[in-house]
Amino acid sequence: MRGLIKKYIGSNASFWGLMEYGLGPLVALAATPVLLRQLGTVGFGQFAMIMALAGFGNVANLGAAVTGTKLVSERLHEPDGAHRGAAVAFALVACALAGVTAIGLAGWGLVAWIWPHATFGGIAITTLALPALLVYLSQQFDQLFTGCLKGREAFAGTAICEVSGRLTAYTVTCLVAMLTGSPTIAALTQAAGLLATGLAKMHLFARASRRWVVRPLLDRAAMGAAFRFSRWSWLNSLSAVAFGSVDRILVGSLLGPATLAIYTIGAQVGQIIHTASVAVFQKTMPLISRLAAAPDGGVAVAREVRRLMTINVSLSVLGSVVALAASAPLLGLMLGHHGYTDGHLATFRLLIVAAALLSLNVVAHFSLLGMGNGRAVAVLNGAAGAVMVCLLFLLVGPLGEAAAGWARIGYSLTTLAGIYLALRQSHAQRYMPVAAAR
């Protein structure tokens, strides 16, 4: 029995992906109504604003997870290559984070000087900004070693660290929120939890090389080569700012913290569909990268891309139908005694549709990254982010909170061009010599 479990479950990337991307977000989702009760609607809105401000660090993000996955997966065949790839990725990401910290602190000082009385729900903006910076730095460290573990295809260890880390962090955060009633202290607790989870992942990765930690390796040549790949993740990260921060900042600024709290809950639930697809197909990038690096791998790449894409579309359609059918009771369960209006339910359903459309693109996104075409992913997601922000500015006045749902739909539709690009590149790779493909 133990042998069967080890063979069919222990090495099954999709199973562990569902554990990581399924149970992890469910822990956060279960904590949401608890935090809402403990912090109140306004306090939870402030907590959500801190998380949104943390997302602005992605303006200088080199794609920590993607960079780690790429550098490790490409060096698996070299002696100690995986550890060296992780060390180079660590050095590159550390340089980016140092720059973000300097810029963030300078911006904090400027706001404190020019706009000292700016508040959100009664708390100074500058008070919210520092916890946001710490949350961002912890997130990036955690994502880097998530990517490194996945580059080594250690999906089981990644999932166990992620789920246990989230469970511990949110349990302590809810306890702190109950004792203090402070959204800023709750956010700092989250930052500490992310850092602890990242350290656990780093140690797990290093133990495979008989080490305790991974130290940054300042190899300029290797860092330069890594930067030529990861620079496209910067544009991709800008779209993440639009998708995870700008929408919340605009909704909160224009409609207030109470509406932002409702919108944040809706976005979390709708995102489960997309997250489930990412969970199942997280193996795509390291798999395609490994196949593409092999002799005569073009045929295998083309076959895998089409097979995985067919499964992706089927699961996304099924998930969206189920989520829409359960949308009303699910929203009522999340909000509890706070209740919701027909407008909230309509926005919630728009967010489900947007997440379902976005989930169609998961295999295409990972396939393009695995084939080394980070530029296509970055340009598509960057354009999608611009479309989303423009739609939000245009529609938030006449439509209110529903504008964010329509804006997210615009984002998702734009990214669907990735399906065509992935199919075209995988077809071309079938007839391309390995040396030229790399």
C-alpha positions in Angstrom: 0.0 0.0 0.0 2.8 2.4 0.9 4.5 1.7 -2.4 1.3 2.5 -4.3 0.8 5.7 -2.5 4.4 6.7 -3.1 4.1 5.9 -6.8 0.7 7.4 -7.7 0.4 10.1 -5.1 3.8 11.0 -3.8 5.1 11.9 -7.2 1.9 13.2 -8.7 2.4 16.9 -9.4 -1.3 17.6 -10.1 -2.3 16.1 -6.7 0.2 18.2 -4.8 -0.7 21.2 -6.9 -4.3 20.9 -5.8 -3.1 20.5 -2.2 -1.0 23.7 -2.5 -3.3 25.9 -4.6 -6.5 24.4 -3.2 -6.0 24.0 0.6 -3.7 27.1 0.8 -6.3 29.6 -0.5 -9.0 27.8 1.3 -7.2 28.5 4.6 -7.1 32.2 3.6 -10.7 32.0 2.6 -11.8 30.5 5.9 -9.9 33.2 7.8 -11.6 36.0 5.9 -15.0 36.0 7.7 -13.1 35.5 11.0 -10.9 38.6 10.3 -14.0 40.5 9.1 -15.7 39.9 12.4 -12.6 40.7 14.5 -11.5 43.8 12.7 -14.9 45.0 11.5 -15.8 46.0 8.0 -13.6 49.2 8.0 -10.7 47.4 9.7 -10.8 44.5 7.3 -10.9 47.1 4.4 -7.7 48.6 5.9 -6.1 45.1 6.1 -7.1 44.6 2.4 -5.6 48.0 1.5 -2.2 46.9 3.1 -2.2 43.8 1.0 -3.1 45.8 -2.1 -0.3 48.3 -1.4 2.1 45.4 -1.0 1.3 44.4 -4.5 2.8 47.7 -5.8 6.2 46.2 -5.1 5.7 44.2 -8.3 6.5 47.3 -10.2 10.2 46.2 -9.8 9.6 42.5 -9.6 11.8 40.2 -11.7 9.5 37.3 -11.3 11.0 35.5 -8.3 9.1 32.2 -8.7 9.5 32.0 -12.5 13.2 32.9 -12.3 13.9 30.3 -9.6 12.0 27.6 -11.6 13.8 28.3 -14.8 17.3 28.5 -13.5 16.9 25.3 -11.4 15.1 23.2 -14.0 17.6 24.0 -16.7 20.6 22.9 -14.5 19.2 19.6 -13.2 21.5 17.6 -15.4 24.6 19.4 -14.1 26.5 18.3 -10.9 25.2 20.6 -8.2 23.5 22.6 -10.9 20.2 23.0 -9.1 21.8 24.6 -6.1 23.9 26.9 -8.2 20.8 28.0 -10.2 19.0 28.8 -7.0 21.9 30.7 -5.6 22.1 32.9 -8.8 18.4 33.4 -8.7 18.6 34.4 -5.0 21.4 37.0 -5.8 19.4 38.5 -8.7 16.1 38.8 -6.7 18.0 40.1 -3.7 19.4 43.0 -5.8 15.9 43.8 -7.0 14.4 43.7 -3.5 17.2 46.0 -2.2 16.2 48.5 -4.9 12.5 48.2 -4.1 13.2 48.8 -0.4 15.2 52.0 -1.1 12.5 53.4 -3.4 9.7 52.4 -1.0 11.3 54.1 1.9 12.0 57.2 -0.1 8.4 57.3 -1.3 7.2 56.8 2.3 9.2 59.7 3.5 8.0 61.9 0.6 4.3 61.1 1.4 4.9 61.7 5.1 6.4 65.1 4.3 4.0 66.3 1.5 0.7 64.6 2.5 1.0 64.0 6.3 -2.8 64.1 6.9 -3.7 61.5 4.2 -5.8 58.8 5.8 -7.8 55.7 4.9 -10.6 54.8 7.2 -9.1 56.9 9.9 -5.5 55.5 9.7 -2.7 57.4 8.1 -1.6 56.1 4.7 2.0 56.1 6.0 1.1 53.8 8.8 -0.3 51.3 6.3 2.7 51.6 3.9 5.4 50.1 6.1 3.6 46.9 6.9 2.8 46.6 3.2 6.5 46.8 2.3 7.4 44.1 4.8 4.6 41.9 3.4 5.9 42.4 -0.1 9.5 41.5 0.8 8.4 38.4 2.6 6.2 37.4 -0.3 9.1 37.6 -2.8 11.4 35.6 -0.6 8.8 32.9 -0.2 8.0 32.9 -3.9 11.6 32.6 -4.9 12.1 29.3 -3.0 8.7 28.1 -4.1 10.0 28.4 -7.7 13.3 26.7 -6.8 11.5 23.7 -5.3 9.3 23.4 -8.4 12.3 23.7 -10.7 13.5 20.6 -9.0 10.0 19.2 -9.4 9.7 18.7 -5.6 6.0 19.4 -5.7 5.1 17.4 -2.5 7.5 19.3 -0.3 6.3 22.7 -1.8 2.7 21.8 -1.1 3.3 20.6 2.5 5.3 23.8 3.3 2.8 26.1 1.7 -0.3 24.6 3.4 1.3 24.2 6.8 2.8 27.7 6.6 -0.5 29.3 5.6 -2.4 27.5 8.3 0.0 28.6 11.0 0.2 32.2 9.7 -3.5 32.7 9.4 -4.2 31.0 12.8 -1.8 33.4 14.5 -3.1 36.4 12.4 -6.7 35.7 13.6 -5.5 35.3 17.2 -3.6 38.6 16.9 -6.6 40.3 15.3 -8.8 39.1 18.2 -6.4 40.3 20.8 -5.5 43.7 19.3 -8.2 44.6 16.8 -5.4 46.2 14.7 -5.2 45.7 10.9 -1.6 46.8 10.9 -0.4 44.3 13.5 -2.4 41.6 11.7 -0.6 42.5 8.5 2.8 42.4 10.2 1.9 38.9 11.5 1.2 37.8 8.0 4.6 39.1 6.9 6.3 37.1 9.6 4.4 34.0 8.6 5.4 34.4 4.9 9.1 34.8 5.9 9.0 31.7 8.1 7.4 29.7 5.3 10.1 30.9 2.8 12.9 29.9 5.2 11.4 26.4 5.6 11.3 26.1 1.8 14.9 27.3 1.5 16.0 24.7 4.0 14.1 21.9 2.3 15.6 22.9 -1.1 19.2 23.1 0.4 18.9 19.7 2.2 18.7 18.0 -1.2 22.2 19.3 -1.8 23.3 18.4 1.7 23.3 22.0 2.8 21.3 23.9 5.4 20.7 27.2 3.5 21.1 28.7 0.1 23.4 31.7 -0.1 23.3 34.3 -2.9 25.9 33.7 -5.6 27.1 37.0 -7.2 28.1 35.5 -10.5 27.8 38.5 -12.9 27.8 36.4 -16.1 25.1 34.0 -14.8 23.1 36.8 -13.3 23.2 38.7 -16.6 22.0 35.6 -18.5 19.2 35.2 -15.9 18.2 38.8 -16.1 17.8 38.5 -19.9 15.1 36.0 -19.2 13.6 37.5 -16.0 13.4 41.1 -17.3 10.3 40.1 -19.2 8.8 39.0 -15.9 9.0 42.7 -14.9 6.3 43.6 -17.5 4.4 40.5 -16.4 4.6 41.8 -12.9 3.1 45.1 -13.9 0.0 43.4 -15.0 -0.1 41.7 -11.5 -0.1 45.2 -10.0 -3.1 46.1 -12.1 -4.8 42.7 -11.4 -4.1 42.6 -7.6 -3.6 46.1 -6.4 -4.7 48.9 -8.7 -8.3 47.6 -8.9 -8.5 47.4 -5.1 -6.8 50.9 -4.6 -9.3 52.4 -7.0 -12.4 50.7 -5.6 -11.3 51.6 -2.1 -10.5 55.2 -2.9 -13.6 55.8 -4.9 -16.1 53.7 -3.0 -14.7 53.4 0.5 -13.3 50.6 2.8 -16.7 48.8 3.2 -17.1 48.3 -0.5 -13.4 47.3 -0.8 -14.1 44.6 1.9 -17.0 43.1 -0.2 -15.0 43.3 -3.4 -11.9 41.6 -1.9 -14.1 38.7 -0.7 -15.7 38.4 -4.1 -12.3 38.4 -5.9 -10.9 35.7 -3.5 -13.8 33.3 -4.2 -13.8 33.9 -8.0 -10.1 33.4 -8.1 -10.5 29.8 -6.9 -11.3 28.6 -10.4 -8.1 30.1 -11.8 -6.1 28.9 -8.9 -7.4 25.3 -9.3 -6.2 25.3 -12.9 -2.8 26.6 -11.8 -2.7 23.8 -9.3 -3.3 21.1 -11.8 -1.0 22.4 -14.4 1.9 23.8 -12.3 4.0 21.0 -13.7 3.8 22.4 -17.2 6.6 24.9 -17.1 9.4 22.6 -15.7 8.1 19.7 -17.8 8.2 21.7 -21.1 11.5 23.3 -20.2 13.0 19.9 -19.6 11.6 18.4 -22.8 12.7 21.4 -24.9 16.3 21.0 -23.6 16.4 17.4 -24.6 17.6 16.1 -28.0 14.6 15.8 -30.4 12.3 17.2 -27.8 10.3 19.3 -30.2 7.8 16.5 -31.0 7.3 15.8 -27.3 6.7 19.5 -26.5 4.1 19.9 -29.2 2.2 16.7 -28.1 2.3 17.8 -24.4 1.1 21.3 -25.1 -2.0 20.1 -27.0 -2.8 17.4 -24.6 -2.6 19.6 -21.5 -4.5 22.4 -23.2 -7.4 20.2 -24.0 -7.7 19.1 -20.3 -7.3 22.7 -19.2 -10.3 23.9 -21.2 -12.5 21.1 -20.0 -11.8 21.6 -16.4 -12.2 25.4 -16.6 -15.6 25.2 -18.2 -16.8 22.6 -15.6 -15.4 24.7 -12.7 -17.1 27.9 -13.9 -20.5 26.3 -14.2 -20.3 24.8 -10.7 -19.2 28.1 -9.2 -21.9 30.2 -10.9 -24.6 27.7 -9.8 -23.4 28.0 -6.1 -22.6 31.8 -6.2 -25.6 33.1 -4.1 -25.3 30.7 -1.2 -21.5 30.9 -1.2 -21.5 34.7 -1.0 -24.1 34.6 1.8 -21.9 32.1 3.7 -18.8 34.3 3.3 -20.5 37.5 4.4 -22.5 36.0 7.3 -24.7 38.5 9.1 -23.3 41.4 7.1 -25.6 40.4 4.2 -25.3 41.4 0.5 -27.3 43.3 -2.1 -28.2 42.2 -5.7 -25.4 44.5 -6.8 -22.9 42.6 -4.7 -24.1 39.3 -6.1 -23.9 40.6 -9.7 -20.3 41.8 -9.2 -19.5 38.4 -7.5 -20.7 36.6 -10.6 -18.8 38.8 -12.9 -15.6 38.0 -11.0 -16.4 34.3 -11.4 -16.7 34.7 -15.1 -13.5 36.7 -15.3 -11.6 34.0 -13.3 -13.0 31.2 -15.5 -11.9 33.0 -18.7 -8.4 33.6 -17.2 -8.1 30.0 -16.2 -8.4 28.9 -19.9 -5.0 30.4 -20.5 -3.0 28.6 -17.7 -1.4 25.9 -19.8 -0.6 28.4 -22.6 1.1 30.7 -20.1 3.2 28.0 -18.5 4.0 26.4 -22.0 5.4 29.7 -23.3 7.5 30.2 -20.3 8.8 26.6 -20.6 9.7 27.2 -24.2 11.7 30.3 -23.1 9.2 32.9 -24.6 8.8 35.0 -21.5 8.5 38.1 -23.8 5.1 36.9 -25.2 3.7 36.2 -21.7 4.9 39.6 -20.5 3.6 41.6 -23.4 0.2 39.8 -23.3 -0.2 40.3 -19.5 1.1 43.9 -19.7 -1.4 44.7 -22.4 -4.1 43.0 -20.3 -3.2 45.0 -17.3 -3.4 48.3 -19.3 -6.9 47.2 -20.6 -8.1 46.5 -17.1 -6.9 49.8 -15.7 -8.5 51.7 -18.5 -11.8 49.9 -18.2 -11.8 50.4 -14.5 -11.3 54.2 -14.9 -14.0 54.4 -17.5 -16.6 52.3 -15.8 -16.2 52.8 -12.1 -18.2 56.0 -12.2 -21.4 54.8 -14.0 -21.2 51.1 -12.7 -19.7 51.4 -9.2 -18.2 48.2 -7.9 -19.4 46.1 -10.9 -16.8 48.0 -13.0 -14.1 46.0 -11.4 -15.8 42.8 -12.6 -16.0 44.0 -16.1 -12.5 45.3 -16.0 -11.3 41.8 -14.9 -13.2 40.2 -17.8 -11.3 42.6 -20.2 -8.0 41.5 -18.6 -8.9 37.8 -19.1 -10.1 38.1 -22.7 -6.8 39.9 -23.6 -4.7 37.0 -22.2 -6.5 34.4 -24.3 -4.3 35.3 -27.3 -1.6 33.3 -25.4 -3.4 30.1 -26.5 -2.8 30.8 -30.2 0.9 31.8 -29.5 1.6 28.7 -27.5 0.1 26.4 -30.2 2.0 28.2 -32.9 5.4 28.1 -31.1 5.0 24.4 -30.1 4.2 23.5 -33.7 7.3 25.4 -34.9 9.5 23.8 -32.2 8.6 20.4 -33.6 10.7 21.2 -36.7 13.3 23.3 -35.0 16.8 22.0 -34.2 17.5 21.9 -30.4 20.4 24.3 -30.7 18.3 26.9 -32.5 15.4 26.4 -30.1 17.5 27.2 -27.1 
